[in-house]
Structure formats: C-alpha cells, structure tokens
Amino acid sequence: MSLTEILPEDRYAGVLVGRLWVDGPLPGPRTVVLREDGLFDLSALAPTLSDLFDLPDPAARVAAHAGERLCSLEAAIDAGHLLAPCDLQAIKAAGVTFAASLVERVIEERAKGDPAAAAKVREELKGVFGDIGSLKPGSPEAAQAKVLLQREGLWSQYLEVGIGPDAEIFTKAQPMSAVGYGAQIGLHPKSVWNNPEPEIVLACSSRGEIVGASLGNDVNLRDFEGRSALLLSKAKDNNASCAIGPFVRLFDASFSLDDVREAEVALTVEGADNFHLEGASSMAKISRDPLDLVAQTLNENHQYPDGLMLFLGTLFAPTQDRDAPGEGFTHKLGDRVLIRSSRLGGMVNRVTTADAAPPWIFGVRALMRSLAARGLA
C-alpha cells in the first residue's frame, strides 16, 4: 500500500468519509473522516453513514466537526480495519449502461455462459449493432432500432434495458455486506468465467439526493448470468462479492456530480502467473445520466428510508485471452485488483472464492447492539 495509490490526486482537498473498525472494550465500526493527520471519529455527528448522508449539506457539517483522532490511515490499512463506506444503505446497481458492455452481455447470452464459445459469437456479431452507443435510451431512434433488430432475430433482454426506456436496476448485495479497501473479494467457487467490474458508486440520501461518490467492484460471473438472466442473484450477490471504497467523497466546492460525469475509472489486474491486464471505463460514455438512474431507483414507487448506494455500471468488459486462445479473461485466485479514479483515489482487493473469504457475520443487529452499547442508539 502507498498513500499515492489510495489517495485522490488532490489528496486531502476533499471531504473523505468512511468507516473504521475499532477494537477495545466497545468494539465496532466508527464513522470517520480522513484528514491529513489521520482518521477522526464522526460518531457524535452521525453514528452511521446513513445518518450522515441524510444531514443537510453533509460535507459542511463534517468539515466543521472536530472529532477524536482514532489512528493514522496507514495503521488502519495495516490492521485491515478500513471498512466499506456504507452501512444501512441498500446496495443497488445499474446494469448495461455502456454500449461496449451491452454488446458483451449479448455475447454472454448467445454463448450460454460458455467462454470457449464467446470468441465465435463475438466474431459473428461484429458490426451487427452498428453505432449503438449513439442511441439515447428510450428515444424514437432506439425504438426504431429495436424493430429492426427484432426483425433480424437479434433482439435481447440486454438490449431492452440497454436502449429501452427502463434501466436495469438490481440489488447487488445486502446492507452491511460490502467489503472495503484491502479485503478479499469473493467469486462463486463454481464459476469458470468471471471478471471485475470497475465502477463509480453514488452515495444517496433517503430523499434521493446524491451526496457523494466512491469506487466499487461489481464482481461479475459471466458464466452464471450467461446461462440465464434468472441467475443474476447468484452471479452477483455472494459472500465478499461487493467491494466499495476506499472512502465516499462528499460533494462540495472541490467535487461535484459533473466530476463524476467526466471521471475516468482505471483498472489493473496483476496475477501470480505474471498476467497483467489494464483497462478503463469513461463515464463520459455512459448511456444514461446518473440523475436518471437515481430517479429510476428511488421514486414514488420505491423508497429507501436508509438511503442507497448505486453502482453506475461499467464500460469495461475484458476479452484479452489469459490461458487458452479464444477463451478471454477470467480471474485466478490471488489476483490483485486495483480500481482507481483521480478524484476518488484507489481501491485494492485480492481475489478468492466466496466460501474461502471471511464470512459475513456483522450485520444490522450487530451494528444496533454496538451503537446501543456506546449510547448512540
């Protein structure tokens, strides 16, 4: 770990909040803010990040709060105590929000989750969808494209949510289940075709206000989802399969939603087999604006009283061969995954299987007991 790797390029200029595990007579997570001289306790201001994100102008409130210094950032990371920067929020995700990943989803579907068949399908579909990335979802032009693709027998459920009026919004993981910086991320042990999904994650209040952003890895099992879209929950929601971090950067004068819209998200995968993969996802190429995705998630039809974290989707879908020619990329145990964006910093995780990752045992009841023991609930 290096501070250059984890910190944003402007280092401590923004308001970076998160969660820290604290041992001692009253062990449990603390809400914290990162400052140049360490991590400071925000519990007196907001015992949970759900509470914090619901405050009016949370960045200003955090900046004005002193709080007790708990430890240095280096000490927190060395101890493995830096947690995902969310707690009671629902963890939601938007799928198929970039044209490149849209085409790859169609390939998965037609290959029936078989990585060996993907290269052939990819070649067969080359050029078929034209400049699908220029279509605005739900537009008359997109509706016309749907008619043409249906006529050719090429329509797909992924195209429906990719260019149709309704976005795909699904539950990525349960509240309190996400892992943070330095933790292991888990793949289903039966998966043989999978990949990381580097994304920006919006932090939203219970009112649907976007108050900040973080980085996330929406770990994806291409074989499971390719076999059937009804396996989405098994492909997405496994032990340690959701990583968010290292911090949420709150919106203020130094960072806004426009910075999210223009962000570049870089990915590096390094394997023990000397495999090296680099990729990037440009938010400028997203097909649906973040405000639209939040509005399609939280509205008069669905409320989230504890707020939500929303993965925005990824442009990145790796096709680089790792082993056999034509079989593309899949993870191997021990892979080091670095996701980085200049204004949000960097998040590192190592790959294991969901059954080998530390089990998730600290849930909502445990949090409530911890807060009650500290006189905060």
C-alpha positions as CSV (number, residue, x, y, z in Angstrom):
1,M,0.0,0.0,0.0
2,S,1.1,3.5,-0.7
3,L,-0.6,6.8,0.0
4,T,-0.2,7.7,-3.6
5,E,-2.2,4.7,-4.6
6,I,-5.1,5.1,-2.2
7,L,-5.5,8.9,-2.0
8,P,-7.1,11.1,-4.7
9,E,-4.7,13.2,-6.8
10,D,-5.6,16.3,-4.8
11,R,-5.0,14.2,-1.6
12,Y,-6.9,15.8,1.4
13,A,-8.6,18.6,-0.5
14,G,-12.0,16.9,-0.5
15,V,-14.2,15.6,2.3
16,L,-13.5,11.9,2.5
17,V,-15.7,9.9,4.9
18,G,-15.8,6.2,5.6
19,R,-16.0,3.5,8.3
20,L,-13.3,2.2,10.6
21,W,-13.4,-0.9,12.8
22,V,-12.2,-0.1,16.3
23,D,-11.2,-2.8,18.8
24,G,-11.3,-2.4,22.6
25,P,-13.9,-2.7,25.3
26,L,-16.6,-1.4,23.0
27,P,-15.6,-2.9,19.6
28,G,-17.4,-2.0,16.4
29,P,-17.4,0.3,13.4
30,R,-17.0,4.1,13.7
31,T,-17.9,6.7,11.1
32,V,-14.8,8.6,10.3
33,V,-13.4,11.4,8.2
34,L,-9.9,11.3,6.7
35,R,-7.7,14.3,7.3
36,E,-4.0,14.9,6.7
37,D,-3.1,13.8,10.2
38,G,-5.3,10.7,10.4
39,L,-8.8,9.3,10.8
40,F,-11.2,11.2,13.1
41,D,-14.4,9.9,14.7
42,L,-17.7,11.3,13.5
43,S,-19.9,9.3,15.8
44,A,-21.1,12.3,17.7
45,L,-22.2,13.9,14.5
46,A,-23.7,10.8,12.9
47,P,-23.4,7.3,14.3
48,T,-24.0,5.8,10.9
49,L,-23.1,6.9,7.4
50,S,-26.8,6.5,6.6
51,D,-27.4,9.3,9.2
52,L,-24.6,11.3,7.9
53,F,-25.7,11.3,4.2
54,D,-29.2,12.5,5.4
55,L,-27.8,15.6,7.0
56,P,-28.3,19.0,5.2
57,D,-25.0,19.7,3.5
58,P,-23.1,16.8,5.0
59,A,-19.7,18.0,3.6
60,A,-20.0,21.3,5.5
61,R,-21.2,19.5,8.7
62,V,-18.2,17.1,8.6
63,A,-15.7,19.9,7.9
64,A,-17.0,21.8,10.9
65,H,-16.8,18.8,13.2
66,A,-13.6,18.2,15.2
67,G,-13.9,14.6,16.5
68,E,-11.4,12.4,18.2
69,R,-8.3,11.2,16.3
70,L,-8.5,7.4,16.2
71,C,-5.4,6.4,14.2
72,S,-3.4,7.1,11.0
73,L,-4.6,5.9,7.6
74,E,-1.5,3.6,7.4
75,A,-2.3,1.9,10.7
76,A,-6.0,1.3,9.7
77,I,-4.9,-0.3,6.5
78,D,-2.1,-2.4,8.1
79,A,-4.7,-3.7,10.6
80,G,-7.3,-4.4,7.9
81,H,-9.7,-2.1,9.7
82,L,-10.8,0.1,6.8
83,L,-14.4,-0.9,6.1
84,A,-16.7,-0.2,3.1
85,P,-18.0,3.4,3.4
86,C,-21.7,2.5,3.8
87,D,-23.8,0.7,6.4
88,L,-27.6,0.7,6.5
89,Q,-28.0,1.7,2.8
90,A,-29.5,-0.6,0.2
91,I,-26.8,-1.6,-2.2
92,K,-28.2,-1.3,-5.7
93,A,-26.6,-1.5,-9.2
94,A,-27.5,-0.3,-12.7
95,G,-26.7,-2.7,-15.5
96,V,-25.9,-2.4,-19.2
97,T,-25.3,1.4,-19.1
98,F,-22.5,1.4,-21.6
99,A,-22.6,0.2,-25.2
100,A,-19.4,-1.9,-25.1
101,S,-20.7,-3.9,-22.1
102,L,-24.1,-4.1,-23.7
103,V,-22.7,-6.0,-26.6
104,E,-20.7,-8.2,-24.3
105,R,-23.8,-9.1,-22.4
106,V,-25.5,-10.1,-25.7
107,I,-22.4,-12.3,-26.4
108,E,-22.7,-13.9,-23.0
109,E,-26.3,-14.7,-23.6
110,R,-25.7,-16.2,-27.0
111,A,-22.7,-18.2,-25.8
112,K,-24.9,-19.6,-23.0
113,G,-22.2,-18.7,-20.5
114,D,-19.5,-20.8,-22.3
115,P,-16.2,-18.8,-22.5
116,A,-15.0,-21.1,-25.3
117,A,-18.0,-20.1,-27.5
118,A,-17.7,-16.4,-26.8
119,A,-15.0,-15.6,-29.4
120,K,-17.0,-17.2,-32.2
121,V,-20.2,-15.3,-31.2
122,R,-18.2,-12.1,-30.9
123,E,-16.9,-12.6,-34.5
124,E,-20.4,-13.4,-35.8
125,L,-21.8,-10.2,-34.2
126,K,-19.0,-7.9,-35.3
127,G,-20.6,-4.9,-36.9
128,V,-24.1,-6.1,-36.5
129,F,-25.2,-3.5,-33.9
130,G,-23.5,-0.5,-35.7
131,D,-23.1,2.6,-33.6
132,I,-25.5,1.5,-30.9
133,G,-23.7,3.7,-28.4
134,S,-25.1,6.8,-30.2
135,L,-28.7,5.8,-29.4
136,K,-30.3,7.6,-26.5
137,P,-32.2,5.0,-24.4
138,G,-36.0,5.3,-24.8
139,S,-35.7,7.6,-27.8
140,P,-37.7,7.2,-31.0
141,E,-34.4,6.2,-32.8
142,A,-33.9,3.5,-30.2
143,A,-37.4,2.2,-30.7
144,Q,-36.8,2.0,-34.4
145,A,-33.6,0.1,-33.8
146,K,-35.5,-2.4,-31.7
147,V,-38.0,-3.0,-34.5
148,L,-35.1,-3.7,-37.0
149,L,-33.2,-6.0,-34.6
150,Q,-36.4,-7.9,-33.7
151,R,-37.0,-8.4,-37.5
152,E,-33.5,-9.9,-37.8
153,G,-34.0,-12.1,-34.8
154,L,-31.2,-10.3,-32.8
155,W,-33.3,-8.7,-30.0
156,S,-32.1,-9.5,-26.5
157,Q,-33.2,-8.8,-22.9
158,Y,-30.0,-6.9,-22.5
159,L,-30.8,-4.6,-25.5
160,E,-34.2,-4.0,-23.9
161,V,-32.6,-2.4,-20.8
162,G,-29.6,-1.0,-22.7
163,I,-31.6,1.1,-25.2
164,G,-35.1,0.9,-24.0
165,P,-36.8,3.4,-21.7
166,D,-36.4,1.4,-18.5
167,A,-33.0,0.9,-16.9
168,E,-31.9,-2.3,-15.3
169,I,-31.7,-1.7,-11.5
170,F,-31.0,-4.7,-9.4
171,T,-30.0,-5.4,-5.8
172,K,-26.2,-6.0,-5.8
173,A,-25.9,-7.0,-2.1
174,Q,-27.5,-6.7,1.3
175,P,-26.9,-3.7,3.6
176,M,-23.7,-4.2,5.7
177,S,-22.3,-6.9,3.4
178,A,-19.9,-4.9,1.2
179,V,-16.2,-5.2,1.8
180,G,-13.7,-2.4,1.8
181,Y,-10.1,-1.5,0.9
182,G,-7.7,-4.3,1.2
183,A,-10.3,-7.0,1.8
184,Q,-10.6,-10.2,-0.2
185,I,-13.3,-10.3,-2.9
186,G,-15.2,-13.5,-3.5
187,L,-16.1,-15.4,-6.6
188,H,-18.6,-18.3,-6.6
189,P,-16.4,-21.4,-6.4
190,K,-18.2,-23.0,-9.4
191,S,-17.6,-20.0,-11.7
192,V,-15.1,-20.5,-14.5
193,W,-15.7,-17.2,-16.4
194,N,-15.8,-14.0,-14.4
195,N,-14.3,-10.6,-14.3
196,P,-14.0,-7.4,-12.1
197,E,-16.3,-4.5,-12.9
198,P,-14.7,-1.2,-12.0
199,E,-17.5,1.3,-11.3
200,I,-18.4,4.6,-9.6
201,V,-20.8,4.2,-6.8
202,L,-23.1,7.1,-5.8
203,A,-24.0,7.7,-2.2
204,C,-27.6,8.8,-1.9
205,S,-29.7,10.1,0.9
206,S,-33.2,8.7,1.8
207,R,-34.6,11.7,-0.2
208,G,-32.8,10.6,-3.3
209,E,-30.2,13.4,-3.2
210,I,-26.7,12.4,-4.4
211,V,-24.3,13.5,-1.7
212,G,-21.1,11.9,-2.9
213,A,-19.4,9.1,-4.7
214,S,-17.0,6.2,-4.2
215,L,-15.4,3.4,-6.2
216,G,-16.8,-0.1,-6.5
217,N,-16.1,-3.6,-7.9
218,D,-19.4,-5.2,-9.0
219,V,-17.8,-8.6,-9.3
220,N,-19.4,-10.4,-12.2
221,L,-19.8,-14.1,-13.1
222,R,-20.2,-14.2,-16.9
223,D,-20.9,-17.9,-17.0
224,F,-23.8,-17.9,-14.5
225,E,-25.5,-14.8,-15.9
226,G,-24.9,-16.0,-19.5
227,R,-26.6,-19.3,-18.8
228,S,-29.7,-17.5,-17.6
229,A,-30.6,-13.9,-16.5
230,L,-32.6,-15.5,-13.7
231,L,-29.3,-16.5,-12.2
232,L,-28.4,-12.8,-11.7
233,S,-28.7,-13.0,-7.9
234,K,-26.3,-16.0,-7.8
235,A,-24.0,-14.2,-10.2
236,K,-23.9,-11.0,-8.2
237,D,-24.8,-11.5,-4.5
238,N,-22.2,-13.8,-2.9
239,N,-20.1,-13.5,0.2
240,A,-17.5,-10.7,-0.3
241,S,-18.5,-10.2,-4.0
242,C,-19.3,-6.5,-3.5
243,A,-16.4,-4.1,-2.8
244,I,-16.8,-0.3,-2.2
245,G,-14.2,2.2,-1.1
246,P,-11.8,3.4,-0.1
247,F,-14.0,6.4,1.0
248,V,-17.0,8.4,-0.1
249,R,-16.0,11.8,-1.3
250,L,-18.8,14.2,-0.4
251,F,-19.9,16.8,-2.8
252,D,-18.6,20.3,-2.1
253,A,-16.8,23.1,-3.9
254,S,-13.9,20.8,-4.8
255,F,-16.0,17.9,-6.2
256,S,-19.5,17.6,-7.8
257,L,-21.7,15.4,-9.9
258,D,-20.1,16.9,-13.0
259,D,-16.8,15.5,-11.9
260,V,-18.5,12.1,-11.7
261,R,-19.9,12.6,-15.2
262,E,-16.4,13.2,-16.5
263,A,-14.5,10.6,-14.5
264,E,-12.1,8.0,-15.9
265,V,-12.0,4.8,-13.9
266,A,-8.9,2.7,-14.4
267,L,-8.4,-1.0,-13.7
268,T,-5.3,-3.0,-13.2
269,V,-5.3,-6.8,-12.6
270,E,-2.0,-8.5,-11.6
271,G,-1.8,-12.2,-11.2
272,A,0.6,-14.6,-9.6
273,D,1.1,-16.1,-13.1
274,N,2.6,-12.8,-14.2
275,F,-0.6,-11.9,-16.0
276,H,-1.1,-8.2,-16.3
277,L,-4.3,-6.5,-17.5
278,E,-5.2,-2.8,-17.8
279,G,-8.5,-1.3,-18.7
280,A,-10.5,1.9,-18.2
281,S,-14.1,3.0,-18.1
282,S,-15.0,6.5,-19.1
283,M,-18.1,8.0,-17.5
284,A,-18.5,10.3,-20.5
285,K,-19.7,7.3,-22.5
286,I,-22.5,6.3,-20.1
287,S,-25.8,6.0,-21.9
288,R,-28.0,7.2,-19.0
289,D,-27.2,10.2,-16.8
290,P,-26.6,9.4,-13.1
291,L,-29.6,11.6,-12.2
292,D,-31.8,9.5,-14.4
293,L,-30.5,6.2,-12.9
294,V,-31.1,7.5,-9.3
295,A,-34.6,8.7,-10.3
296,Q,-35.4,5.2,-11.7
297,T,-34.2,3.7,-8.5
298,L,-35.8,5.9,-5.8
299,N,-39.2,7.4,-6.7
300,E,-42.9,7.4,-5.8
301,N,-42.9,3.6,-6.5
302,H,-39.9,2.7,-4.3
303,Q,-38.4,4.4,-1.2
304,Y,-35.2,3.7,0.7
305,P,-35.5,5.2,4.2
306,D,-31.9,4.4,5.0
307,G,-30.6,5.7,1.7
308,L,-28.8,3.8,-1.0
309,M,-25.5,3.1,-2.7
310,L,-25.9,2.9,-6.5
311,F,-23.3,1.3,-8.8
312,L,-23.4,3.1,-12.2
313,G,-22.2,0.3,-14.4
314,T,-19.0,-0.2,-16.4
315,L,-17.7,0.3,-19.9
316,F,-15.0,-2.4,-19.2
317,A,-15.6,-6.0,-20.3
318,P,-12.2,-7.8,-20.6
319,T,-11.7,-10.0,-23.7
320,Q,-8.0,-10.4,-23.5
321,D,-7.0,-14.1,-23.5
322,R,-5.4,-15.3,-20.3
323,D,-5.0,-19.0,-20.9
324,A,-6.4,-20.8,-24.0
325,P,-6.8,-18.7,-27.2
326,G,-10.3,-17.5,-27.7
327,E,-11.4,-18.1,-24.1
328,G,-10.8,-14.5,-23.0
329,F,-10.2,-13.3,-19.4
330,T,-11.2,-14.9,-16.2
331,H,-9.9,-14.4,-12.6
332,K,-7.4,-16.6,-10.8
333,L,-7.1,-16.9,-7.1
334,G,-4.8,-14.3,-5.7
335,D,-5.3,-11.7,-8.4
336,R,-4.6,-8.2,-7.2
337,V,-7.3,-5.8,-8.4
338,L,-6.7,-2.1,-8.3
339,I,-9.5,0.3,-9.3
340,R,-8.6,4.0,-9.4
341,S,-10.0,7.3,-10.3
342,S,-8.2,10.6,-9.9
343,R,-10.8,12.4,-7.7
344,L,-11.8,9.3,-5.7
345,G,-8.5,7.6,-5.0
346,G,-7.7,3.9,-5.4
347,M,-9.1,0.6,-4.0
348,V,-7.2,-2.6,-3.8
349,N,-8.7,-6.1,-3.3
350,R,-7.4,-9.7,-3.8
351,V,-9.4,-12.4,-5.4
352,T,-10.5,-15.6,-3.6
353,T,-13.7,-17.7,-3.6
354,A,-16.8,-16.7,-1.7
355,D,-16.6,-19.8,0.5
356,A,-12.9,-19.0,1.4
357,A,-13.4,-15.3,2.1
358,P,-14.1,-14.4,5.7
359,P,-17.8,-15.0,6.4
360,W,-20.1,-12.0,6.8
361,I,-21.1,-12.0,10.5
362,F,-21.5,-8.4,11.5
363,G,-25.0,-7.3,10.2
364,V,-27.6,-4.8,11.1
365,R,-28.5,-6.4,14.5
366,A,-24.8,-6.4,15.5
367,L,-24.5,-2.7,14.5
368,M,-27.5,-1.8,16.5
369,R,-26.1,-3.6,19.6
370,S,-22.8,-1.9,19.1
371,L,-24.3,1.6,18.9
372,A,-26.5,0.9,21.9
373,A,-23.5,-0.2,24.0
374,R,-21.9,3.1,23.1
375,G,-25.0,5.1,23.9
376,L,-25.7,6.0,20.3
377,A,-28.9,4.1,19.5
